[in-house]
């Protein structure tokens, strides 16, 4: 009797609690269709927004290309003007360095004349 009274202690029985059903609850077709429509509308709106953003980026890029084209054209015109001005200045410089032109300026502006025979002394 004493041995039967001291039977080994059993572990408490574990119970399984289900927090959510393993099988989704039955939904009526109407709710399923509404959920699918909402998903499709959201997806369509998202894709539409992406398309609009891409179109705006394309327009912006084309405007940038056009603007850079105008800037390049203006730079080419300025380059041509500067080249023309450089050529004109080179011609003017060559003219100012010309001996005959210098002699003419010396006579007209400064009143200089060619030296007489005794005025020039050569040193050797």
C-alpha positions in Angstrom: 0.0 0.0 0.0 2.8 2.4 0.7 4.3 1.7 -2.6 1.1 2.4 -4.4 0.7 5.6 -2.6 4.0 6.9 -3.8 3.5 6.5 -7.5 5.9 8.5 -9.7 4.7 12.0 -10.3 3.5 12.6 -13.8 4.3 15.7 -15.7 1.3 18.0 -16.2 -0.5 17.3 -19.5 0.5 19.8 -22.2 -2.4 21.4 -24.0 -2.2 22.8 -27.5 -3.7 26.3 -28.0 -4.4 27.5 -31.4 -4.1 31.2 -31.8 -5.1 31.3 -35.5 -6.8 28.7 -37.5 -4.6 26.6 -39.7 -7.1 26.8 -42.5 -8.2 30.3 -43.6 -11.8 30.9 -42.8 -14.2 30.7 -45.7 -14.7 34.0 -47.3 -17.5 34.7 -49.6 -16.6 35.4 -53.2 -17.7 39.0 -53.0 -15.1 39.8 -50.3 -12.4 38.0 -52.3 -13.2 40.0 -55.4 -13.2 43.2 -53.5 -9.7 42.4 -52.1 -8.4 41.5 -55.5 -9.8 44.7 -57.0 -8.2 46.8 -54.2 -4.9 45.1 -54.9 -5.3 45.6 -58.7 -6.2 49.3 -58.2 -3.2 49.9 -55.9 -0.9 48.2 -58.3 -2.3 50.1 -61.3 -2.0 53.5 -59.4 1.6 52.6 -58.4 2.6 51.7 -62.0 0.8 54.8 -63.3 2.8 57.0 -60.9 6.1 55.3 -61.9 5.1 55.9 -65.6 4.4 59.6 -64.9 7.7 60.0 -63.1 9.6 58.4 -65.9 7.8 60.7 -68.5 8.7 63.7 -66.4 12.3 62.6 -66.2 12.3 62.1 -70.0 11.0 65.6 -70.6 13.5 67.1 -68.1 16.3 65.4 -69.9 15.2 66.6 -73.3 15.0 70.2 -71.9 18.5 69.8 -70.5 19.8 68.6 -73.8 18.2 71.6 -75.6 19.6 74.0 -73.1 23.1 72.6 -73.4 22.7 72.8 -77.2 21.9 76.5 -76.9 24.9 77.1 -74.6 27.1 75.2 -77.0 25.9 77.3 -79.9 26.6 80.5 -78.0 30.0 79.3 -77.0 30.8 78.5 -80.7 29.7 82.0 -81.8 31.8 83.6 -79.1 34.8 81.5 -80.2 34.3 82.6 -83.8 34.1 86.3 -82.7 37.3 85.9 -80.5 39.2 84.3 -83.4 38.2 87.1 -85.7 39.3 89.7 -83.1 42.6 87.8 -82.6 43.3 87.9 -86.4 42.5 91.6 -86.5 44.8 92.3 -83.6 47.6 90.3 -85.3 47.2 92.4 -88.4 47.2 95.6 -86.4 50.3 94.5 -84.5 52.1 93.6 -87.7 51.2 97.0 -89.1 52.5 98.8 -86.0 55.8 97.0 -86.2 56.3 97.8 -89.9 59.4 100.0 -90.4 57.8 102.2 -93.1 54.7 102.8 -90.9 57.0 103.7 -87.9 59.0 106.1 -90.1 55.7 107.7 -91.3 54.5 108.1 -87.7 57.8 109.6 -86.6 57.7 112.3 -89.4 54.0 113.1 -88.9 53.5 113.0 -85.1 57.0 113.7 -83.8 58.3 116.0 -86.5 61.4 113.8 -87.0 63.4 113.8 -90.3 66.3 111.8 -91.7 69.7 112.7 -90.2 72.1 114.9 -92.2 75.5 113.6 -93.3 77.5 114.7 -90.3 74.9 113.7 -87.6 75.4 110.0 -87.8 78.6 108.5 -86.2 79.4 104.9 -86.7 81.3 103.1 -83.9 83.4 100.0 -84.6 
